[in-house]
Amino acid sequence: MRILVVEDERRLGAYLRKGLTESGYTVDVADNGVDGAHLASEGTYDLVVLDVMLPGKDGFEVLADLRAQRSVPVLMLTARDAVEDRIRGLTAGADDYLGKPFSFGELLARVQALLRRGTKRRDIEPTVLRMAPTWSSTCRAGAPRAAVGPCH
């Protein structure tokens, strides 16, 4: 499973990469909103962990860009932990919201829960297979007709 972490605090980004990698995930880290938005829109991720206060483009803008294109689960991880901020994040399309400081164990449990709910790829349209009609009759006095299409 691939996770994108968008976090401008480099030490925290490295900590998250190490912990999530040790837990069996493949992790990419972006340290600003512009790179995070680009990776999220171009890459194939099963989950995005997104900070709010980012240089270049804030987390709410990244979330809006992402929601316009995909429905990948998003966990907002931020120091902005007021009730109003949590409501804003969740109503903007985040699937979960965790304030800093946080316990890595709790973050991991939330990641696992989001991935359990998001195992069905929601950003891929189903493929429809269309079959040509088949004919079961014979043509001209019992002679077999072509495999597809009516008799001429």
Backbone torsions as a table, in degrees:
resi	resn	phi	psi	omega
1	MET	NA	137.7	-177.7
2	ARG	-105.5	133.4	179.8
3	ILE	-124.1	135.5	172.1
4	LEU	-104.7	125.4	175.0
5	VAL	-107.2	123.6	176.7
6	VAL	-113.0	102.6	-172.3
7	GLU	-148.3	123.5	-176.8
8	ASP	-81.4	-19.5	176.2
9	GLU	-79.6	105.7	-172.4
10	ARG	-58.7	-39.0	-179.9
11	ARG	-65.1	-40.9	178.5
12	LEU	-68.0	-40.3	176.3
13	GLY	-59.5	-42.6	178.6
14	ALA	-66.9	-39.4	177.7
15	TYR	-62.1	-44.8	179.1
16	LEU	-65.6	-42.4	178.1
17	ARG	-59.2	-47.1	-178.3
18	LYS	-62.4	-49.4	-177.4
19	GLY	-65.7	-42.4	179.8
20	LEU	-71.3	-35.4	176.8
21	THR	-65.4	-43.8	177.7
22	GLU	-64.2	-21.9	177.6
23	SER	-89.3	4.5	173.1
24	GLY	101.9	7.3	-178.2
25	TYR	-100.1	153.7	170.6
26	THR	-93.6	127.2	-170.6
27	VAL	-127.4	131.0	168.9
28	ASP	-111.3	146.8	-179.8
29	VAL	-126.0	132.0	171.5
30	ALA	-115.4	139.4	-176.3
31	ASP	-105.2	13.8	174.2
32	ASN	-154.1	164.7	-175.2
33	GLY	-68.8	-34.5	-179.2
34	VAL	-65.1	-49.5	178.7
35	ASP	-66.0	-38.0	178.4
36	GLY	-62.1	-44.1	179.1
37	ALA	-63.8	-40.2	179.8
38	HIS	-64.6	-49.8	179.7
39	LEU	-61.5	-42.4	-178.7
40	ALA	-63.5	-35.6	-178.1
41	SER	-83.4	-28.5	-177.3
42	GLU	-95.1	-27.7	-176.2
43	GLY	-91.3	173.9	176.4
44	THR	-113.9	103.6	-177.2
45	TYR	-119.0	147.3	176.9
46	ASP	-89.5	-17.2	-179.0
47	LEU	-161.1	146.2	173.5
48	VAL	-121.8	127.5	172.2
49	VAL	-101.8	119.4	-166.5
50	LEU	-127.8	123.4	172.6
51	ASP	-78.8	160.0	178.3
52	VAL	-92.8	-50.0	-174.7
53	MET	-86.4	92.2	-176.8
54	LEU	-122.6	147.2	173.6
55	PRO	-73.8	151.0	176.2
56	GLY	87.3	-51.2	-178.8
57	LYS	-157.4	125.8	-176.9
58	ASP	-75.9	168.1	-175.9
59	GLY	-60.8	-32.4	178.3
60	PHE	-67.3	-37.7	176.6
61	GLU	-67.8	-42.3	177.5
62	VAL	-60.8	-43.5	179.1
63	LEU	-61.4	-44.0	179.1
64	ALA	-62.3	-43.0	177.5
65	ASP	-61.1	-44.9	-178.3
66	LEU	-64.5	-44.8	-178.8
67	ARG	-66.3	-25.3	177.2
68	ALA	-70.8	-19.1	-176.0
69	GLN	-115.8	-36.2	-171.0
70	ARG	-142.3	168.4	176.7
71	SER	-123.6	34.8	176.9
72	VAL	-63.2	141.8	178.6
73	PRO	-61.1	139.5	-179.4
74	VAL	-127.1	127.3	173.4
75	LEU	-108.9	114.8	177.0
76	MET	-82.9	128.4	-179.1
77	LEU	-125.3	107.6	-169.0
78	THR	-153.4	155.9	174.7
79	ALA	-75.3	-17.3	178.2
80	ARG	-79.4	92.8	-170.8
81	ASP	-115.8	15.6	176.0
82	ALA	-67.3	153.7	-179.7
83	VAL	-54.5	-42.2	-179.4
84	GLU	-61.0	-39.0	178.6
85	ASP	-66.9	-42.4	178.4
86	ARG	-63.2	-42.7	178.0
87	ILE	-62.4	-44.6	179.5
88	ARG	-60.1	-44.8	179.7
89	GLY	-63.3	-44.9	-178.4
90	LEU	-69.1	-39.4	178.9
91	THR	-73.7	-22.0	177.2
92	ALA	-78.4	-10.5	176.2
93	GLY	123.7	0.0	176.0
94	ALA	-68.3	146.5	179.4
95	ASP	-89.3	-22.5	179.1
96	ASP	-156.7	162.6	-175.2
97	TYR	-145.4	122.2	-178.8
98	LEU	-127.9	127.9	-178.9
99	GLY	-85.6	152.1	173.5
100	LYS	-94.0	145.1	-3.4
101	PRO	-72.2	159.1	-175.3
102	PHE	-140.2	162.9	173.8
103	SER	-91.8	131.8	178.8
104	PHE	-61.5	-35.2	177.7
105	GLY	-59.7	-41.8	177.8
106	GLU	-67.8	-43.0	177.5
107	LEU	-58.2	-45.9	-179.6
108	LEU	-62.3	-41.3	178.0
109	ALA	-62.7	-40.2	179.0
110	ARG	-68.1	-39.6	176.8
111	VAL	-60.0	-48.2	-179.1
112	GLN	-62.1	-40.5	179.0
113	ALA	-65.0	-43.5	178.9
114	LEU	-64.2	-40.0	179.6
115	LEU	-69.1	-33.7	175.6
116	ARG	-62.0	-43.8	-179.4
117	ARG	-73.9	-26.4	-174.4
118	GLY	-103.6	18.6	-177.5
119	THR	-66.1	-28.6	175.0
120	LYS	-78.3	120.3	-178.2
121	ARG	-62.8	114.1	-176.1
122	ARG	-93.4	-7.6	-176.5
123	ASP	-100.5	7.2	-180.0
124	ILE	-113.7	127.8	177.8
125	GLU	-72.5	141.6	177.6
126	PRO	-65.8	147.8	178.4
127	THR	-92.1	134.5	178.0
128	VAL	-107.6	125.5	177.3
129	LEU	-96.5	120.6	179.8
130	ARG	-104.8	130.7	-178.5
131	MET	-107.7	143.5	174.4
132	ALA	-71.9	148.9	179.0
133	PRO	-66.0	148.4	176.4
134	THR	-108.3	153.1	-178.6
135	TRP	-117.5	136.6	-176.6
136	SER	-110.5	4.5	-178.7
137	SER	-93.5	170.0	175.2
138	THR	-111.1	163.0	-176.9
139	CYS	-113.2	154.6	172.6
140	ARG	37.8	87.1	173.0
141	ALA	54.4	45.7	173.5
142	GLY	87.3	-3.0	178.8
143	ALA	-71.6	136.4	-179.8
144	PRO	-64.6	142.4	179.5
145	ARG	-96.2	178.0	179.0
146	ALA	-62.7	155.3	-174.9
147	ALA	-63.0	-32.8	-178.3
148	VAL	-131.7	135.9	174.5
149	GLY	103.8	161.4	-178.5
150	PRO	-75.7	166.0	176.4
151	CYS	-71.4	148.3	177.7
152	HIS	-104.4	NA	NA
